[in-house]
Amino acid sequence: MNLRTAFYIIAVVIGSVFLLYLPFLTKTLPYLGFSKGGGMNVIYQNYDGLYYVVPAMSGYIPKAIESLRLEFVLPLEYYAAHLPLYPFFIALLAPIVGSFLVSMVGVNLIFSVGLALLFYYFVKHFHLTKHPFFLTVILLFLPRFFIIRSVGAPEPLFIFLVLGSLFFFEKKQYLFAGILGALSVMTKTPGILLFGAYGLVFIERMIKGKSFNIKWAWIGLIPLGLLAVFGLYQLQYNDFFAYFHTGGVVPMLYPFSVFNAAGRWVQTVWLEEILLYFFLYLTAIITLKDSKYRSLFYFPLLFFIAGIFVQHRDLSRYLLPIWPFAVIAFEQTFTSRIFRYAFYLLLPAIYLYAWNFLLGNIIPVSDWRPFL
């Protein structure tokens, strides 16, 4: 990757987010037809950013959480559902930028840039497309992901670590694959699926090639990452399994259980776009089934299987880690001239969707003093 390409990718990531922020910075949303407006507080209030800021400020220590005197009253154990690596980076950057709130979105922006650069290098290194730059742009602008990478959220960090782990795995550098995989589990628990995906690759290699490599053992670092998280919770909460006692863990009941309006995290019948996501991602996975890079098939397959059990209205967010693989699977369509025209014509609609979503997806906060 040359410096000019890197500059263009960084400019797309930062420039697109700045344009999204602009009506909030200038408080001009009413001029765009919205009935309500707001400043950058709207960005900071979007779910679930503040729930990661709290452990960043308190280190998951119950007394420290209580001393914040937060306006939203949640069980102290609730924050254990928000794993520590993203809060760690928020705490690390906060003294530099002078604010935990700015750090929250700053960390996300940094890892969004890192993810975009890594994805470009990934698809170019493995010769997965002839148009790596535009494919990277498409990765960035899935509407739900566009929002996620612009607010407080761990997904860009998580996907960055997953993609990095897969890159080193396919390069047969298993130590680095294991380290990044362990860090992904410390960001979001579904990172453990990397361990399962790599295990399936190893089984396939043993069956087809009758081969075994002792270096495969480095993949065992991945579940150790999850044990490290639970060890932290034992220290802070005196509860090794605090993650499962938060009351905020999304249920995984039965296949396609999201299509039940009575579900606690569903509460609506308007779910047709989730079915379209299922079609998109399953078709992508089937397309990748013959890929010579076997982990690029097994990881999204396991993630999809796990995802169809999740009962949550925002399943499009939970399934985001499959998106890079869908982009790779459909690269010929996504980089075609027809799709480019459609993308440019619909780009204003993506921004209007994002502004509308941001205004409605907020944690109620009127007292910002605990975060200042």
C-alpha positions as CSV (number, residue, x, y, z in Angstrom):
1,M,0.0,0.0,0.0
2,N,1.5,3.3,-1.0
3,L,1.1,6.5,1.0
4,R,-1.3,8.1,-1.4
5,T,-3.7,5.2,-1.1
6,A,-3.4,5.2,2.7
7,F,-4.1,8.9,2.7
8,Y,-7.3,8.5,0.5
9,I,-8.6,5.7,2.8
10,I,-8.0,7.8,5.9
11,A,-9.7,10.7,4.3
12,V,-12.7,8.7,3.4
13,V,-13.0,7.4,7.0
14,I,-12.5,10.7,8.7
15,G,-14.2,12.8,6.1
16,S,-17.4,10.7,6.1
17,V,-17.7,10.9,9.9
18,F,-17.0,14.6,9.9
19,L,-19.8,15.1,7.4
20,L,-22.1,13.0,9.6
21,Y,-21.2,15.2,12.6
22,L,-21.5,18.5,10.8
23,P,-25.3,19.1,11.4
24,F,-24.8,18.3,15.1
25,L,-21.8,20.6,15.3
26,T,-23.6,23.4,13.6
27,K,-27.1,22.5,15.0
28,T,-28.6,22.7,11.6
29,L,-30.6,19.4,11.6
30,P,-34.0,21.3,11.6
31,Y,-32.9,22.8,8.3
32,L,-32.7,19.3,6.9
33,G,-36.3,18.6,7.7
34,F,-35.9,17.0,11.1
35,S,-38.4,17.9,13.8
36,K,-35.7,17.9,16.5
37,G,-32.0,18.7,16.6
38,G,-29.1,18.5,19.0
39,G,-25.4,19.0,19.4
40,M,-22.6,16.4,19.8
41,N,-24.4,15.2,22.9
42,V,-26.6,13.2,20.5
43,I,-23.5,11.3,19.3
44,Y,-22.3,10.7,22.8
45,Q,-25.7,9.4,23.9
46,N,-26.1,6.8,21.3
47,Y,-26.3,3.2,22.5
48,D,-24.1,1.7,23.9
49,G,-21.2,4.2,24.1
50,L,-21.8,5.5,27.6
51,Y,-22.0,2.0,29.0
52,Y,-18.4,1.5,27.9
53,V,-17.3,4.8,29.3
54,V,-18.5,3.8,32.8
55,P,-16.1,0.9,33.1
56,A,-13.4,3.0,31.5
57,M,-13.8,5.5,34.3
58,S,-14.3,3.0,37.1
59,G,-12.3,-0.1,36.2
60,Y,-15.5,-2.1,36.9
61,I,-15.0,-1.4,40.7
62,P,-18.6,-1.3,42.1
63,K,-17.8,1.5,44.6
64,A,-16.2,3.6,41.9
65,I,-19.3,3.1,39.7
66,E,-21.6,4.2,42.6
67,S,-19.4,7.2,43.2
68,L,-20.1,8.5,39.7
69,R,-23.8,9.1,40.7
70,L,-25.1,8.3,37.3
71,E,-28.4,9.4,36.1
72,F,-29.3,6.1,34.6
73,V,-29.7,3.5,37.3
74,L,-28.5,0.0,36.3
75,P,-27.3,-2.9,38.3
76,L,-23.6,-2.6,39.0
77,E,-23.0,-6.0,37.3
78,Y,-24.6,-4.7,34.1
79,Y,-21.4,-3.2,33.0
80,A,-19.7,-6.6,32.9
81,A,-21.7,-7.2,29.7
82,H,-19.4,-4.6,28.2
83,L,-16.0,-6.3,27.9
84,P,-12.9,-4.5,28.9
85,L,-10.6,-3.9,25.9
86,Y,-12.6,-1.1,24.4
87,P,-12.9,0.7,27.8
88,F,-9.2,0.1,28.3
89,F,-8.4,2.1,25.1
90,I,-10.9,4.8,26.1
91,A,-9.2,5.2,29.5
92,L,-5.8,5.2,27.7
93,L,-6.7,8.0,25.3
94,A,-8.8,10.1,27.7
95,P,-5.9,11.9,29.4
96,I,-4.5,12.9,25.9
97,V,-7.8,14.3,24.5
98,G,-9.0,15.6,27.9
99,S,-12.4,13.9,27.9
100,F,-13.8,10.4,28.2
101,L,-16.6,11.3,25.8
102,V,-14.2,12.5,23.1
103,S,-12.0,9.5,23.8
104,M,-15.0,7.2,23.3
105,V,-15.6,8.3,19.7
106,G,-11.9,9.0,19.1
107,V,-10.9,5.4,19.8
108,N,-13.6,4.2,17.5
109,L,-12.4,6.5,14.8
110,I,-8.8,5.3,15.2
111,F,-9.8,1.7,14.9
112,S,-12.1,2.4,12.0
113,V,-9.1,3.8,10.2
114,G,-7.1,0.8,11.2
115,L,-9.8,-1.6,10.0
116,A,-10.1,0.2,6.6
117,L,-6.4,0.1,6.0
118,L,-6.2,-3.5,7.1
119,F,-9.1,-4.6,5.0
120,Y,-7.5,-2.9,1.9
121,Y,-4.2,-4.7,2.6
122,F,-6.0,-8.0,3.3
123,V,-8.0,-8.2,0.0
124,K,-5.0,-7.0,-2.0
125,H,-2.5,-9.3,-0.3
126,F,-4.7,-12.4,-0.9
127,H,-5.7,-11.2,-4.4
128,L,-9.4,-11.2,-3.5
129,T,-10.4,-8.3,-5.8
130,K,-9.0,-6.1,-8.5
131,H,-10.6,-3.0,-7.0
132,P,-9.4,-3.0,-3.3
133,F,-10.0,0.7,-2.7
134,F,-13.6,0.9,-3.8
135,L,-14.3,-2.4,-2.0
136,T,-12.9,-0.8,1.1
137,V,-15.3,2.2,0.6
138,I,-18.2,-0.2,0.4
139,L,-17.2,-1.9,3.6
140,L,-17.3,1.5,5.4
141,F,-20.8,2.5,4.2
142,L,-23.1,-0.3,5.1
143,P,-25.6,2.0,6.8
144,R,-25.6,0.2,10.2
145,F,-21.9,0.0,10.2
146,F,-21.5,3.7,9.1
147,I,-23.4,4.6,12.3
148,I,-21.5,2.2,14.5
149,R,-18.1,3.5,13.4
150,S,-19.2,7.1,14.2
151,V,-20.4,6.7,17.8
152,G,-19.2,4.9,20.9
153,A,-19.1,1.2,20.0
154,P,-16.6,-1.7,20.1
155,E,-17.4,-3.3,16.7
156,P,-14.6,-1.6,14.6
157,L,-12.0,-2.7,17.2
158,F,-13.5,-6.2,17.3
159,I,-13.6,-6.6,13.5
160,F,-10.1,-5.1,13.2
161,L,-8.8,-7.8,15.6
162,V,-10.8,-10.6,14.0
163,L,-9.6,-9.7,10.5
164,G,-6.0,-9.3,11.8
165,S,-6.2,-12.7,13.4
166,L,-7.5,-14.3,10.2
167,F,-4.7,-12.6,8.2
168,F,-2.0,-14.1,10.4
169,F,-3.7,-17.4,10.5
170,E,-3.8,-17.7,6.7
171,K,-0.1,-16.6,6.7
172,K,0.5,-19.6,9.1
173,Q,1.7,-17.2,11.8
174,Y,-0.3,-18.9,14.5
175,L,1.2,-17.0,17.5
176,F,0.0,-13.6,16.2
177,A,-3.3,-15.2,15.1
178,G,-3.8,-16.4,18.7
179,I,-2.8,-13.1,20.3
180,L,-5.2,-11.1,18.2
181,G,-7.9,-13.7,18.6
182,A,-7.5,-13.5,22.4
183,L,-7.8,-9.7,22.2
184,S,-10.9,-10.0,20.1
185,V,-12.5,-12.1,22.9
186,M,-11.6,-9.4,25.3
187,T,-13.6,-7.0,23.2
188,K,-16.7,-9.1,22.4
189,T,-17.4,-12.7,23.4
190,P,-18.2,-13.9,19.9
191,G,-14.5,-13.7,19.2
192,I,-14.4,-17.2,20.7
193,L,-15.8,-18.4,17.4
194,L,-12.4,-17.8,15.9
195,F,-11.2,-20.7,18.1
196,G,-13.9,-22.9,16.6
197,A,-13.3,-21.8,13.1
198,Y,-9.5,-22.5,13.3
199,G,-10.3,-25.9,14.9
200,L,-12.5,-26.8,11.9
201,V,-9.6,-25.8,9.6
202,F,-7.2,-28.0,11.5
203,I,-9.6,-30.9,11.4
204,E,-10.0,-30.5,7.6
205,R,-6.2,-30.4,7.2
206,M,-5.8,-33.5,9.2
207,I,-8.4,-35.4,7.3
208,K,-7.3,-34.3,3.8
209,G,-3.6,-33.8,4.3
210,K,-2.9,-36.1,7.2
211,S,-0.9,-33.2,8.7
212,F,-0.4,-31.8,12.1
213,N,1.6,-28.8,13.3
214,I,2.5,-28.2,17.0
215,K,2.4,-24.5,16.3
216,W,-1.4,-24.8,16.0
217,A,-1.4,-24.8,19.8
218,W,-0.9,-21.0,19.8
219,I,-4.6,-20.8,18.9
220,G,-5.3,-21.9,22.5
221,L,-4.5,-18.3,23.5
222,I,-8.0,-17.4,22.3
223,P,-10.0,-19.0,25.1
224,L,-7.4,-17.8,27.5
225,G,-8.5,-14.3,26.5
226,L,-12.0,-15.0,27.7
227,L,-10.7,-16.5,31.0
228,A,-8.7,-13.3,31.5
229,V,-11.9,-11.3,31.3
230,F,-13.6,-13.5,33.7
231,G,-10.6,-13.3,36.0
232,L,-10.9,-9.5,36.0
233,Y,-14.6,-9.8,37.0
234,Q,-13.6,-12.1,39.8
235,L,-11.3,-9.4,41.1
236,Q,-13.7,-6.5,40.7
237,Y,-17.1,-8.1,41.2
238,N,-16.0,-11.2,43.2
239,D,-18.0,-13.1,40.6
240,F,-16.1,-15.1,38.0
241,F,-19.3,-15.5,35.9
242,A,-20.5,-11.9,36.3
243,Y,-20.9,-11.6,32.5
244,F,-23.8,-14.1,32.7
245,H,-25.4,-12.3,35.7
246,T,-25.7,-8.9,34.2
247,G,-29.3,-9.1,33.1
248,G,-28.3,-7.6,29.8
249,V,-27.0,-10.8,28.0
250,V,-29.1,-11.3,24.8
251,P,-31.0,-14.6,24.9
252,M,-30.1,-17.3,22.3
253,L,-33.2,-19.5,22.3
254,Y,-33.9,-21.3,19.1
255,P,-33.2,-20.7,15.4
256,F,-34.7,-17.4,14.0
257,S,-36.1,-16.6,17.5
258,V,-35.8,-12.9,16.5
259,F,-39.1,-13.3,14.7
260,N,-41.1,-13.1,17.9
261,A,-42.5,-9.7,18.9
262,A,-43.0,-10.9,22.4
263,G,-39.2,-11.1,22.9
264,R,-37.8,-8.7,25.5
265,W,-35.3,-7.3,23.1
266,V,-37.6,-7.4,20.0
267,Q,-41.0,-5.8,20.8
268,T,-41.9,-5.2,17.1
269,V,-43.2,-7.0,14.1
270,W,-41.3,-4.8,11.6
271,L,-38.4,-7.2,11.0
272,E,-38.2,-7.8,7.3
273,E,-34.8,-6.3,6.8
274,I,-33.4,-8.9,9.2
275,L,-34.6,-11.6,6.8
276,L,-32.8,-9.8,4.0
277,Y,-29.6,-9.8,6.1
278,F,-30.0,-13.5,6.6
279,F,-30.3,-14.0,2.8
280,L,-27.3,-11.7,2.1
281,Y,-25.0,-13.3,4.6
282,L,-25.9,-16.9,4.0
283,T,-25.5,-16.4,0.3
284,A,-22.1,-14.9,0.9
285,I,-21.1,-17.8,3.1
286,I,-22.2,-20.4,0.5
287,T,-20.2,-18.4,-2.1
288,L,-17.1,-18.6,0.1
289,K,-17.4,-22.4,0.7
290,D,-14.8,-23.3,-1.9
291,S,-12.3,-20.5,-0.9
292,K,-8.8,-21.8,-0.6
293,Y,-8.6,-19.6,2.5
294,R,-10.6,-21.9,4.7
295,S,-10.9,-19.7,7.8
296,L,-12.7,-17.1,5.6
297,F,-15.5,-19.7,5.2
298,Y,-15.6,-21.3,8.6
299,F,-15.6,-18.1,10.7
300,P,-18.6,-16.4,9.1
301,L,-20.4,-19.8,9.0
302,L,-20.1,-20.2,12.7
303,F,-21.0,-16.6,13.3
304,F,-24.1,-16.9,11.1
305,I,-25.2,-20.1,12.9
306,A,-24.8,-18.4,16.3
307,G,-26.5,-15.2,14.9
308,I,-29.7,-17.0,13.9
309,F,-30.3,-17.9,17.5
310,V,-30.0,-14.3,18.8
311,Q,-33.3,-12.8,19.8
312,H,-32.7,-9.0,19.4
313,R,-34.3,-6.3,17.3
314,D,-30.8,-4.9,16.4
315,L,-29.6,-8.1,14.9
316,S,-28.1,-6.2,12.0
317,R,-25.6,-4.9,14.5
318,Y,-24.9,-8.3,16.0
319,L,-24.2,-9.7,12.5
320,L,-21.8,-6.9,11.5
321,P,-18.7,-9.1,11.8
322,I,-19.9,-11.1,8.8
323,W,-20.1,-8.0,6.6
324,P,-16.4,-7.9,5.5
325,F,-16.8,-11.5,4.3
326,A,-20.0,-10.6,2.4
327,V,-18.1,-7.7,0.8
328,I,-15.4,-10.2,-0.3
329,A,-17.8,-12.8,-1.5
330,F,-19.7,-10.2,-3.7
331,E,-16.7,-8.1,-4.7
332,Q,-17.5,-8.4,-8.4
333,T,-21.0,-7.0,-7.9
334,F,-19.9,-4.4,-5.4
335,T,-17.2,-3.0,-7.6
336,S,-19.2,-3.1,-10.8
337,R,-20.1,0.1,-12.7
338,I,-23.8,-0.4,-12.1
339,F,-23.4,-0.8,-8.4
340,R,-21.1,2.3,-8.2
341,Y,-23.8,4.4,-9.9
342,A,-26.4,3.1,-7.4
343,F,-24.0,3.7,-4.5
344,Y,-23.4,7.3,-5.4
345,L,-27.1,8.0,-6.0
346,L,-28.1,6.5,-2.6
347,L,-25.2,8.0,-0.6
348,P,-27.5,11.0,0.5
349,A,-30.1,8.5,1.6
350,I,-27.5,6.7,3.8
351,Y,-26.7,10.0,5.5
352,L,-30.4,10.8,6.0
353,Y,-30.9,7.4,7.5
354,A,-27.9,7.8,9.8
355,W,-29.1,11.3,11.1
356,N,-32.6,10.0,11.7
357,F,-31.3,6.9,13.5
358,L,-28.9,8.9,15.7
359,L,-31.6,11.2,16.8
360,G,-33.8,8.3,18.0
361,N,-31.2,5.8,19.4
362,I,-30.1,7.7,22.5
363,I,-29.6,6.9,26.2
364,P,-31.6,9.5,28.2
365,V,-29.1,11.8,29.8
366,S,-29.7,15.3,31.2
367,D,-26.9,15.5,33.8
368,W,-23.5,15.2,32.1
369,R,-21.4,16.0,35.2
370,P,-20.4,12.4,35.9
371,F,-18.7,12.2,32.5
372,L,-16.9,15.6,32.6
